[in-house]
Amino acid sequence: MFCLLLALLGVTNALRTPPIMVRPHIASRRATALTRKSQVFDDVPSGDESSSSMMTLNFQGNTCMTSKQAALVEGKSLHEFFALPQSAPLILRGSKNNRIRDMGNIGTTTLMEKYKVNCVKVDASTPSGDERIFEVTTSGVKFPGLQVMSIVIIGVKLVMSSSTGLPCYEMVLIQDSTRAEGNRIFVWFFNKVTGKDSSTTKSSEQTTFSLNRISAVAKGSDMIAFEANANLSLKIQFPSLLLKAIPGASKEKFEKTGGESLRKALDDDLPAALESFRQEYIRWLKK
């Protein structure tokens, strides 16, 4: 049971990492020079215990990476490149070729209201109606007896950085969903662990929050690089009795380990997205 628990937590962490960060090819990993620095995620929802038999586990992951450099060419507008229809989906698609659907203008829908609420929670710019909304479907993760698929809706807003004056995407997770298929016992346990069981979590409750900023940064007078600042928080309901039954386990240890797993997932997933974006920028410069 303990091994299954760890596996399911691993699946949850991997799936709820917004798919703008995807697993890099080895070649991309070697080709991308990275610098990392810590960043504090200031607004992480804590949530209340839904019942005495359940506890809330809060996981937090933050990272910052910078790509290899590229030329800044006179007469070629960085803002124009960021605004191209195909540019943002490059990051969302990643190395696993996630399926991307442009949802167009969602207007004054419930989804837009949720988008605005989540922007406040993660300290992102307020949506004005000209953002692009994408539905991203990942290929899922398979374990013996269990397969989990993930669908994520992400809002992408193009802004100008107040500190550098250069373009920047603000990618905010609006909502996500997971669906488990396979052995009925494993599916039931997965739903319990991830809070999808209606008896422990309200179906409308948001459990994952993420803000990812992809920006251009100056490197001297004629060079730039692309920087990613990723912040991710995940909240799940977990059976208190089950935690007590695991030798040496505690809420603090699980949260620490879970946070480290989120950070590692971000560190592993970002390089390919940045390199793919940089390579497309280089191709665009030659047109």
C-alpha positions in Angstrom: 0.0 0.0 0.0 2.9 2.4 0.8 4.4 1.9 -2.7 1.1 2.5 -4.3 0.6 5.7 -2.3 4.0 7.0 -3.4 3.2 6.1 -7.0 -0.1 7.9 -6.9 1.4 11.0 -5.3 4.0 10.9 -8.0 1.3 10.7 -10.7 -0.6 13.6 -9.1 2.5 15.8 -9.0 3.5 15.0 -12.6 0.0 15.5 -14.0 -0.7 18.7 -12.2 2.4 20.3 -13.4 1.1 22.7 -16.0 2.0 21.2 -19.4 3.9 24.3 -20.6 6.7 22.4 -18.9 7.3 19.1 -20.6 10.0 16.4 -20.4 13.0 17.5 -22.4 14.9 15.4 -25.0 18.4 14.5 -23.9 19.7 16.5 -26.8 17.7 19.6 -25.8 18.9 19.3 -22.3 22.5 19.2 -23.4 21.9 22.1 -25.8 20.4 24.4 -23.2 22.5 26.3 -20.7 20.5 27.0 -17.5 20.8 29.3 -14.6 18.7 28.7 -11.6 17.6 30.9 -8.7 15.0 30.6 -5.9 11.8 32.5 -6.0 9.1 32.7 -3.3 5.5 32.0 -4.2 3.8 34.6 -2.1 0.1 33.5 -2.4 -0.4 29.9 -1.8 -4.0 28.9 -0.8 -4.0 26.9 2.4 -7.5 25.4 2.5 -9.4 24.0 5.5 -9.8 20.5 6.5 -13.0 19.2 4.9 -13.6 16.7 7.7 -11.9 15.3 10.8 -11.0 12.2 8.9 -9.1 14.1 6.2 -6.1 16.5 6.2 -5.0 19.0 3.7 -1.5 18.6 2.3 0.0 21.7 0.6 2.9 21.3 -1.9 4.8 24.3 -3.3 7.4 24.3 -6.1 9.2 27.3 -7.5 12.1 27.7 -10.0 13.7 30.1 -12.5 15.7 29.2 -15.6 17.3 31.1 -18.5 17.9 29.7 -22.0 21.0 30.1 -24.2 21.4 33.4 -25.8 20.1 34.6 -29.2 20.7 37.7 -31.3 18.7 40.9 -31.0 18.3 42.1 -34.6 17.5 45.7 -35.5 14.2 45.9 -37.3 12.8 42.7 -35.8 10.4 43.3 -33.0 10.4 40.9 -30.0 6.8 41.9 -29.3 5.9 40.9 -32.8 7.4 37.4 -32.3 5.7 36.9 -29.0 2.4 38.0 -30.6 2.6 35.4 -33.4 -0.3 32.9 -33.2 2.2 30.0 -33.2 4.6 31.2 -30.6 2.8 30.6 -27.3 1.6 27.1 -28.4 5.2 26.1 -28.9 5.8 26.3 -25.2 2.5 24.6 -24.3 3.1 21.8 -26.8 6.6 20.9 -25.5 8.6 17.8 -26.4 5.7 15.4 -25.8 3.6 17.1 -28.5 0.7 17.8 -26.2 -2.6 18.3 -28.0 -3.5 22.1 -28.0 -6.9 23.6 -28.7 -7.3 27.3 -28.9 -10.5 28.1 -27.2 -10.7 31.6 -28.6 -12.5 34.4 -26.8 -14.3 33.0 -23.8 -16.0 36.4 -23.1 -17.9 36.9 -19.8 -18.2 33.2 -19.0 -17.8 31.3 -15.7 -14.4 30.3 -17.0 -13.4 33.9 -17.4 -14.5 34.7 -13.9 -12.4 31.8 -12.6 -9.5 33.1 -14.7 -9.8 36.5 -13.0 -10.0 34.9 -9.5 -6.9 32.8 -10.1 -4.9 35.8 -11.5 -5.5 37.5 -8.2 -4.4 34.5 -6.2 -1.1 34.2 -8.1 -0.5 37.9 -8.5 -0.8 38.0 -12.3 -2.2 40.8 -14.4 -6.0 41.2 -14.6 -7.5 39.7 -17.8 -8.9 42.3 -20.1 -10.5 40.1 -22.7 -7.7 39.9 -25.3 -5.9 36.9 -23.7 -5.7 33.6 -25.5 -7.2 30.5 -23.7 -5.8 27.1 -24.5 -7.0 23.6 -23.6 -4.0 21.3 -23.3 -4.4 17.5 -23.2 -1.4 15.5 -22.0 -0.8 11.9 -23.0 -1.2 10.7 -19.4 0.8 8.5 -17.2 0.5 4.7 -17.0 1.1 2.5 -14.0 0.3 -1.2 -13.6 -3.5 -1.3 -13.3 -4.0 2.4 -13.6 -3.9 5.1 -16.3 -4.4 8.8 -15.5 -5.1 11.5 -18.2 -4.9 15.2 -17.6 -6.7 18.2 -19.3 -5.6 21.7 -18.3 -7.0 25.1 -19.3 -4.4 27.9 -19.4 -4.8 31.6 -20.0 -2.0 33.3 -21.8 -1.6 37.1 -21.5 1.1 39.0 -23.4 2.4 41.9 -21.3 5.4 44.2 -21.3 7.7 43.8 -18.3 7.7 46.8 -16.1 11.3 46.2 -15.1 12.8 45.5 -18.6 10.3 46.9 -21.1 10.5 43.6 -23.0 7.6 41.2 -23.8 6.5 38.5 -21.4 3.9 35.8 -21.3 1.9 35.4 -18.1 0.5 31.8 -18.2 -2.1 31.2 -15.5 -3.7 27.8 -14.8 -7.4 28.4 -14.9 -8.6 24.8 -14.2 -7.4 21.3 -14.5 -9.0 17.9 -14.4 -7.7 14.3 -14.2 -9.4 11.1 -15.1 -8.3 7.7 -13.9 -9.1 4.4 -15.6 -8.2 0.9 -14.8 -8.5 -1.3 -11.7 -11.5 -0.2 -9.6 -9.6 -0.3 -6.3 -6.7 1.7 -7.7 -9.1 4.3 -9.3 -11.0 4.6 -6.0 -7.7 5.2 -4.1 -6.5 7.7 -6.6 -9.7 9.6 -6.3 -9.3 9.6 -2.5 -5.7 10.8 -2.6 -6.3 13.5 -5.1 -9.5 14.8 -3.5 -11.7 13.9 -6.4 -14.0 11.9 -4.2 -17.2 14.0 -3.8 -17.5 13.0 -0.2 -14.2 14.8 0.7 -13.9 17.7 -1.7 -16.4 20.0 -3.4 -16.3 19.5 -7.2 -15.9 23.3 -7.7 -12.9 23.7 -5.4 -9.7 24.7 -7.1 -6.7 22.6 -5.8 -3.9 23.6 -8.2 -2.6 27.1 -8.8 0.2 28.1 -11.1 1.8 31.2 -12.7 4.5 30.9 -15.3 6.2 33.9 -16.7 8.1 33.4 -20.0 10.0 36.6 -20.8 12.8 38.0 -22.9 15.8 39.4 -21.0 18.6 41.5 -22.3 22.1 40.1 -22.4 24.3 43.0 -23.4 23.4 45.4 -26.2 22.7 42.9 -29.0 21.8 39.6 -27.3 18.8 38.3 -25.5 17.7 35.1 -23.7 14.4 33.7 -22.6 13.7 33.3 -19.0 11.0 31.2 -17.3 9.8 31.8 -13.7 7.5 29.0 -12.7 5.4 28.9 -9.5 3.2 25.9 -8.7 1.1 25.0 -5.6 -0.9 21.9 -5.2 -3.4 21.1 -2.4 -4.9 17.6 -1.9 -7.1 16.0 0.8 -5.5 12.9 2.4 -7.0 10.4 4.8 -5.5 11.1 8.3 -5.8 7.4 9.4 -3.9 6.3 6.3 -1.0 8.7 7.1 -0.9 7.5 10.7 -0.6 3.9 9.4 2.6 4.6 7.5 5.7 4.2 9.7 7.6 7.5 10.1 5.2 9.5 8.0 4.0 13.0 8.9 2.2 15.9 7.3 5.4 17.9 7.3 7.5 15.2 5.7 4.9 14.6 3.0 4.7 18.4 2.2 8.5 18.7 2.1 8.9 15.7 -0.2 6.0 16.8 -2.3 7.3 20.3 -2.7 10.7 18.9 -3.7 9.0 16.7 -6.3 7.2 19.7 -7.8 10.4 21.7 -8.0 12.2 18.7 -9.7 9.3 18.4 -12.1 9.6 22.0 -13.1 13.4 21.8 -13.4 13.1 18.7 -15.6 10.3 20.1 -17.8 11.3 23.7 -18.5 14.5 23.3 -20.6 12.9 21.8 -23.8 10.1 24.4 -23.8 12.6 27.2 -23.6 14.9 25.7 -26.3 12.0 25.1 -28.6 10.9 28.7 -28.2 14.4 30.0 -28.8 14.9 27.9 -31.9 11.7 29.2 -33.4 12.8 32.7 -32.6 16.1 32.1 -34.5 14.1 30.7 -37.5 11.9 33.8 -37.4 14.9 36.1 -37.5 16.0 34.6 -40.8 12.7 35.2 -42.6 
